[in-house]
Amino acid sequence: MASTADAETPAEVPEGPAGLAPVGALVRGELAEALEYQSFTADTQDREDHTFSGIFFDVSASEQLPLKYIEIHSLWVRGELGPLTVWSTPGGHLKGRVCDEDEWTKVYEKTHTASFTDFVQLKLEEPIKLDQGERVGFYVHSKMGGDQAIVYDNTMHGSQGKKDDGKLVIWPGTAHLSNKPFGRRAPWGGDALRPRRQFVGRVGYAVRWLLWNPEPEIHAKFPMGFRRAVEATLLCAKREECYLSYCGDEIIFYIMNKCGWDWFGTAMREGPTEEETKKAEEEEAAREQRMKEVHLARMFGVAPSHAADLMQHMDPALLQMIHHQAAGAHIEDDNDSFDEDEDDEYVAAEYSEDDDSDDDDDDEDDSDDDDDDD
């Protein structure tokens, strides 16, 4: 029989590079333990609100970052509101599903007081889960009479129309002009649907992130900095003068598995960062805003700076109508082309010290009949 002393003698720690890793180190997780709650706000850039009874739009889980799935918990909207319902359909709202109530599931119903400035939360009855790349269609509708129930926006000419925060994608949608859910006729007759519209509001969601693992298909989903960190750590572990050489590959894998996906940066590839891309989008929105100010300045015979001040005090519906009429004088169809360089030169001239430069044509999207926006 072995003595008690022998039984309590610890095993010797091997010298030099490790052989087999401890059994516990071989157990790596696949998903982050907790959901990370986020919100994504998509608002109008210029506060020129388009309003009517509802908006169809799609949301998808982005494929840019290493997420497993997202859970959508709430939508936020603004407008006159009233009796609201929210509906969802898997795969998206198009493909003949727009006015087919049988294709939709009601996920929210409640009456709200008007809120034209602040977003109001519509908390879904059950979260909607989307795996990476999966898409769902939403339909937010109000039975309120009139044309100011739900605020939405136009999809800008020349842009893809989608809004992407790297985790969640909000796709262009379709406005609805009937206060009857899924109604096919507008109040004055004609089709109740208006394409090329954009959801205005906020989407509340949670993300379940992937944990890094050495399988190639998982490794490739992680940011460039993370992949380089893995490679550098493994290379260091092969050098005898490095303390990491005392760890087997499985230990290294276990350590990297416990690192957050964004610890080494979030860029997935060489090129513009997320911040740089966002800045470029903001600059484009500012350019479009300047074009509108120039339009208004020409109409009222004032400097663009004065026009910007006027825009802050004008009724949004009236301002929107002015811009549509001005745009309609130059572009009669959404598919007509325009010279963007020429427009930029015109804006630069109008914003110079001499506000009497020659005028060029400018572009304003969506010159079709916008009865829904009056």
Backbone hydrogen bonds, N-H to C=O, Kabsch-Sander energy under -0.5 kcal/mol:
donor,donor_aa,acceptor,acceptor_aa,energy
7,A,3,S,-1.9
8,E,4,T,-1.6
9,T,5,A,-0.6
9,T,6,D,-0.8
18,A,245,S,-0.7
25,A,22,P,-1.1
26,L,22,P,-0.5
26,L,23,V,-1.6
27,V,24,G,-1.1
28,R,26,L,-1.0
32,A,209,W,-2.8
36,E,207,V,-2.6
37,Y,35,L,-0.6
38,Q,205,Y,-3.7
40,F,203,V,-2.2
42,A,40,F,-0.5
42,A,201,G,-3.3
43,D,41,T,-0.5
49,D,47,R,-1.4
50,H,152,Y,-1.7
52,F,150,I,-1.7
53,S,176,H,-0.8
54,G,176,H,-1.5
55,I,140,V,-2.0
56,F,174,T,-3.3
57,F,138,F,-2.4
59,V,136,V,-2.7
60,S,169,V,-2.1
61,A,134,E,-1.9
62,S,60,S,-0.6
62,S,167,K,-2.5
65,L,166,G,-0.6
67,L,65,L,-2.4
68,K,208,R,-2.9
69,Y,208,R,-1.2
70,I,130,L,-2.5
71,E,206,A,-2.5
72,I,128,I,-2.9
73,H,71,E,-0.6
73,H,204,G,-2.6
74,S,204,G,-1.6
75,L,122,L,-2.0
76,W,202,R,-2.5
77,V,120,V,-1.9
79,G,115,S,-2.4
80,E,148,Q,-2.8
81,L,149,A,-2.5
82,G,112,H,-1.6
84,L,82,G,-0.8
84,L,110,K,-2.7
85,T,141,H,-2.3
86,V,108,Y,-2.1
87,W,139,Y,-2.1
88,S,105,T,-2.1
89,T,137,G,-1.9
91,G,135,R,-2.6
92,G,89,T,-1.1
97,R,94,L,-0.9
100,D,97,R,-1.1
101,E,99,C,-0.9
103,E,100,D,-2.0
104,W,101,E,-1.9
105,T,88,S,-2.4
107,V,86,V,-3.1
108,Y,86,V,-1.2
110,K,84,L,-2.1
112,H,82,G,-2.1
115,S,79,G,-3.1
120,V,77,V,-3.4
122,L,75,L,-3.5
123,K,121,Q,-0.6
124,L,73,H,-2.0
124,L,122,L,-0.5
125,E,107,V,-2.5
128,I,72,I,-2.1
129,K,127,P,-0.6
130,L,70,I,-2.9
132,Q,68,K,-1.6
133,G,61,A,-2.4
134,E,131,D,-2.7
136,V,59,V,-2.8
137,G,89,T,-3.4
138,F,57,F,-3.7
139,Y,87,W,-2.0
140,V,55,I,-2.2
141,H,85,T,-2.5
141,H,139,Y,-0.5
142,S,53,S,-2.2
143,K,83,P,-2.0
150,I,52,F,-3.2
151,V,78,R,-2.3
152,Y,50,H,-3.2
153,D,198,Q,-2.1
155,T,196,R,-1.9
156,M,154,N,-0.6
159,S,156,M,-1.5
163,K,170,I,-2.7
165,D,168,L,-2.0
169,V,60,S,-2.6
170,I,163,K,-3.3
171,W,58,D,-2.6
171,W,169,V,-0.6
173,G,197,R,-4.5
174,T,56,F,-2.3
175,A,194,R,-2.8
176,H,54,G,-2.5
177,L,192,A,-2.8
183,G,180,K,-2.9
186,A,190,G,-2.2
189,G,186,A,-2.1
192,A,184,R,-1.5
194,R,175,A,-2.0
197,R,173,G,-2.2
198,Q,153,D,-3.2
200,V,151,V,-0.7
201,G,42,A,-3.0
201,G,199,F,-0.5
202,R,76,W,-1.7
203,V,40,F,-2.4
204,G,74,S,-2.7
204,G,202,R,-0.5
205,Y,38,Q,-2.2
205,Y,203,V,-0.5
206,A,71,E,-2.1
207,V,36,E,-2.4
208,R,69,Y,-2.5
209,W,207,V,-0.6
210,L,66,P,-2.6
211,L,30,E,-2.2
218,I,215,E,-1.1
219,H,215,E,-2.8
220,A,216,P,-2.2
221,K,218,I,-1.4
222,F,219,H,-1.4
224,M,267,A,-2.3
225,G,267,A,-0.6
227,R,223,P,-2.2
228,R,224,M,-2.1
229,A,225,G,-2.0
230,V,226,F,-2.2
231,E,227,R,-2.1
232,A,228,R,-2.7
233,T,229,A,-2.3
234,L,230,V,-2.3
235,L,231,E,-2.1
236,C,232,A,-2.4
237,A,233,T,-1.9
238,K,234,L,-0.5
238,K,235,L,-1.1
239,R,236,C,-1.6
240,E,238,K,-0.5
242,C,239,R,-1.8
245,S,242,C,-2.1
246,Y,243,Y,-1.9
247,C,244,L,-1.9
251,I,248,G,-0.6
252,I,248,G,-1.8
253,F,249,D,-3.0
254,Y,250,E,-2.1
255,I,251,I,-2.4
256,M,252,I,-2.5
257,N,253,F,-2.0
258,K,254,Y,-0.9
258,K,255,I,-0.9
259,C,256,M,-1.3
263,W,260,G,-1.7
265,G,262,D,-1.3
277,T,273,T,-2.5
278,K,274,E,-2.4
279,K,275,E,-2.3
280,A,276,E,-2.2
281,E,277,T,-2.1
282,E,278,K,-2.3
283,E,279,K,-2.2
284,E,280,A,-2.0
285,A,281,E,-2.2
286,A,282,E,-2.2
287,R,283,E,-2.1
288,E,284,E,-2.2
289,Q,285,A,-2.0
290,R,286,A,-2.2
291,M,287,R,-2.0
292,K,288,E,-1.6
293,E,289,Q,-2.1
294,V,290,R,-2.4
295,H,291,M,-2.1
296,L,292,K,-2.3
297,A,293,E,-2.5
298,R,294,V,-2.4
299,M,295,H,-1.9
300,F,296,L,-2.2
301,G,297,A,-1.3
302,V,297,A,-1.6
306,H,303,A,-0.7
307,A,303,A,-2.1
308,A,304,P,-2.2
309,D,305,S,-1.3
310,L,306,H,-2.2
311,M,307,A,-2.3
312,Q,308,A,-0.9
313,H,309,D,-0.5
313,H,310,L,-1.5
314,M,310,L,-1.0
319,L,315,D,-2.6
320,Q,316,P,-2.5
321,M,317,A,-2.0
322,I,318,L,-2.2
323,H,319,L,-2.1
324,H,320,Q,-2.2
325,Q,321,M,-2.4
326,A,322,I,-2.4
327,A,323,H,-2.6
328,G,324,H,-2.5
329,A,325,Q,-1.0
330,H,327,A,-1.6
331,I,327,A,-2.7
336,D,333,D,-1.6
340,E,338,F,-1.0
343,D,339,D,-2.1
344,D,340,E,-2.3
345,E,341,D,-2.1
346,Y,342,E,-1.9
347,V,343,D,-2.5
348,A,344,D,-2.4
349,A,345,E,-2.1
350,E,346,Y,-2.6
351,Y,347,V,-1.8
352,S,349,A,-1.1
355,D,353,E,-0.8
357,S,354,D,-0.6
373,D,370,D,-1.9
374,D,371,D,-1.0
